[in-house]
Amino acid sequence: MRRLYFDHNATTPVSAEVLETLMEALGGVYGNASSIHHQGQMAKQRLEAARRQVAALINAQPREIVFVSGGTEADNLAILGTVRHSPRRNRHAITTVIEHPAVLGCFAQIEREGVEVTRVPVRSDGVADPGDIRRALRPGTVLISAMHANNEIGTIQPIAEIAQIAHEAGAVFHSDGVQAAGKIPVDVQALGVDLYSISAHKMYAPKGVGALYVRKGVRLGAIQFGGHHERDRRPGTENVPGAVALGRAAEWLAANQEREAARLSVLRDRLENGILTRVPDSGVNGQAAPRTPNTSNLYFDGVQGEAMVIALDLKGFSVSSGSACSSGAVEPSHVLTAIGLAPERARGCLRFSLGRENTEEQVDALVEAVAATAAHLRNVSPAHKAYA
C-alpha cells in the first residue's frame, strides 16, 4: 500500500541533500569542537559554518545563534533564562493561550516559582490582539512570549507589533518560531524579536537539534551548568553533525522557500476547496487570518477526529487530529477551544500539513479518502445522527 504523508507540522522527513550532508559529517567530522587539534578544529569550522547558514535564514548575526537540542529546549532557555535572571522585583510575564506546550509548560513553571503570569486570549480567527497584550502590561513585566505561527491552525501572529509593545515597556520579547522558520520569511531584525526559537526536524533536518536566536545585548542566563560552550549559554559538547545538517537545511530553504511556499499555498487551497465541496458540515479553522502556506485545520461535525485519523491511516494517509505532542489527550485541543469551538466540534478536527514531496495527485487522493471516510463514520455515528 502506498503511504502518503500529510503531517509535516509534527515532523518532516530528512531531505536528500540534508541526509547526504549529515552522513558525511557523521563519518568525517567526529572531533570535539572544543579541542585544539586538527580534528577538533575541523569540527569547529563546520559548526561555525552551520551557524552562519542558520543566521542567514533569519537575518541574524552568527554569534547570535545558540545551538540547542530542539525547539523545546530553545523555548525553555529563552523563557527561564530571561525570567530567572531578571533583576526586577515582582516579576511578571505575558503569553497567549494558544502557545505550544513547550512554552505553556515554562510559564506554568515560572508561575510555581512566584512569577505573576498573564495568558492573553485570542480572537476567533486565532490571532492575539496586540491591544490585549498592551493592556496586560505591568511595571514588573520582564518577558512577553508569543508564537510566530501556530502549530495546529497555522495562524500567524502580529509579531513585529507585539515586539514593539514589549520594548516600549522595557520587556524582553520571545517568539517560538518553530512552525514559521522555513515556511514564511523570517527577518529577526525587521520583526524586532529578542529571542527566537527554531527546530531542525520541522525543516527537513534530523530530530535532536535546534537553535535559539539571542539578540546581541539581551541578558540571558544559563539554565544548565557545565562547560563554557555556546558563549556560556548552553553547556555540553555540541552536536556538530546535527548542527551541520540544520545548516544545510537552512541553506536550501533560504534559496527555495519563496517558490516552495507558493506551491504549497496552491496545494493547501486545493485541499480545502476539495474537502469543503465534498464534505458537508465541515469548515476551516482560522481561515480568516494570515496562515502558513502548508497548514490546514478543518472541522467535521458529528465525527471524532481520532477515528478519522485511524481510518485514514488504514487507507495509507498520515494526518493528525492536532499537535503530536498532545496525541492521546482526552481533552479537546486548547488551541481550538481558545478560538471558540465547542468541545464537540474541537474533537472532530483534523490537521493537514503539507510538505516538499506532496503533489496535486496526492492531494486529490486525500480529498477522496477524507470524503469517503467522513461519510462512512457519520453513517455509523450516533453523535452525527444526534447532531443532524
Buried (B, 14 or more C-beta within 10 A) or exposed (E): EEEBBBBBBBBBBBBEBBBEBBEBBBEEBEBBBBBEEEBBEBBBBBBBBBBBBBBBBBBBBBEBBBBBBBBBBBBBBBBBBBBBEBEEEEBBBBBBBBBBBBBBBBBEBBEEEEBBBBBBEBBEBBBBBBEBBBEBBBEBBBBBBBBBBBBBBBBBBBBBBBBBBBBEBEBBBBBBBBBBBBBBBBEBEEBBBBBBBBBBBBBBBBBBBBBBBBBEEBEBBBBBEEEEBBEEBBBBEBBBBBBBBBBBBBBBBBEEBEEBBEBBBEBBEBBBEBBBEBBBBBBBBBBEBBBBBBBBBBBBBBBBBBBBBEBBEEBBBBBBBBBEEBEEEEEBBBBBBBBBBEEBBBBBBBBBBBBBEBEEEBBEBBBEBBBBBBEEBBEEBEBBEEBE
